[in-house]
């Protein structure tokens, strides 16, 4: 598989290509036994690098394909990472940046 690099001109297009490759090539074989692991998909070649931690998957990918363009996926999850925070009236993020004078 070879993709025209001019088509991959935005993060969204890279993510779409990586998700498509994952769905077509890796999802069925990896999700039953590797749930929670990470795969770095090289969207230029279609090769996936699987490891227990995201740093390991990306390092394997960079070592094997230094010029690759990678999309990181957490196997069996909707996103590679979970981000959350909450605001309360008295925490740092809930305060205005400037105090009124």
C-alpha positions as CSV (number, residue, x, y, z in Angstrom):
1,X,0.0,0.0,0.0
2,X,1.3,3.4,-0.9
3,X,-0.4,6.7,-0.3
4,X,0.3,10.0,-2.1
5,X,1.8,12.2,0.6
6,X,0.1,15.3,-0.8
7,X,-3.2,13.7,0.2
8,X,-2.0,13.7,3.9
9,X,-1.9,17.4,4.2
10,X,-3.8,17.7,7.5
11,X,-3.9,15.9,10.9
12,X,-7.6,15.0,10.1
13,X,-6.6,13.3,6.9
14,X,-3.7,11.4,8.6
15,X,-6.1,10.2,11.3
16,X,-8.7,9.1,8.8
17,X,-6.1,7.2,6.8
18,X,-4.8,5.5,10.0
19,X,-8.3,4.6,11.2
20,X,-9.2,3.1,7.8
21,X,-6.0,1.0,7.7
22,X,-6.7,-0.2,11.3
23,X,-10.2,-1.1,10.5
24,X,-9.3,-3.0,7.3
25,X,-6.1,-4.8,8.5
26,X,-5.7,-5.0,12.2
27,X,-8.9,-4.5,14.2
28,X,-10.3,-8.1,13.8
29,X,-7.1,-9.8,14.8
30,X,-5.9,-7.4,17.6
31,X,-9.0,-6.5,19.6
32,X,-9.7,-9.9,21.1
33,X,-6.2,-10.4,22.6
34,X,-4.6,-7.0,22.7
35,X,-7.3,-4.8,24.1
36,X,-5.8,-1.7,25.8
37,X,-2.5,-2.0,23.9
38,X,-1.4,0.6,21.4
39,X,-0.7,0.4,17.7
40,X,1.2,3.1,15.7
41,X,0.0,2.8,12.1
42,X,2.3,4.1,9.4
43,X,-0.2,5.7,7.0
44,X,2.4,5.7,4.2
45,X,3.0,2.0,4.2
46,X,0.1,0.5,6.2
47,X,2.4,-1.3,8.6
48,X,1.3,-1.3,12.3
49,X,3.6,-1.5,15.4
50,X,1.9,-2.9,18.5
51,X,3.2,-2.4,22.1
52,X,1.8,-2.2,25.6
53,X,2.6,1.5,25.9
54,X,2.2,4.4,23.4
55,X,5.9,5.4,23.7
56,X,7.0,1.9,22.8
57,X,4.7,1.6,19.8
58,X,5.9,4.9,18.5
59,X,9.6,4.1,19.1
60,X,9.2,0.8,17.3
61,X,7.6,2.6,14.4
62,X,10.2,5.4,14.2
63,X,13.0,2.8,14.4
64,X,11.5,0.8,11.5
65,X,10.4,3.7,9.4
66,X,12.1,7.0,10.3
67,X,10.3,8.9,7.6
68,X,6.9,7.4,8.3
69,X,3.7,9.3,9.2
70,X,2.1,7.6,12.2
71,X,-1.4,7.5,13.7
72,X,-1.6,6.2,17.2
73,X,-4.6,4.1,18.2
74,X,-5.5,2.4,21.5
75,X,-6.7,-1.0,20.6
76,X,-10.4,-1.4,21.5
77,X,-10.9,2.2,22.6
78,X,-12.5,5.2,20.9
79,X,-9.4,7.3,21.5
80,X,-5.7,6.8,22.3
81,X,-6.0,8.9,25.5
82,X,-8.7,10.0,27.9
83,X,-8.7,13.6,28.8
84,X,-11.0,15.1,31.5
85,X,-11.1,17.8,34.0
86,X,-13.8,19.5,36.0
87,X,-14.3,23.1,37.2
88,X,-15.5,24.2,40.5
89,X,-16.1,27.7,41.8
90,X,-12.9,27.7,44.0
91,X,-10.3,26.0,41.9
92,X,-7.6,27.7,39.8
93,X,-9.2,27.1,36.4
94,X,-12.5,28.5,37.5
95,X,-11.1,31.9,38.5
96,X,-10.8,34.9,36.1
97,X,-7.4,35.6,34.8
98,X,-7.4,39.1,36.0
99,X,-8.8,40.5,39.3
100,X,-11.1,43.4,38.8
101,X,-9.8,46.7,40.3
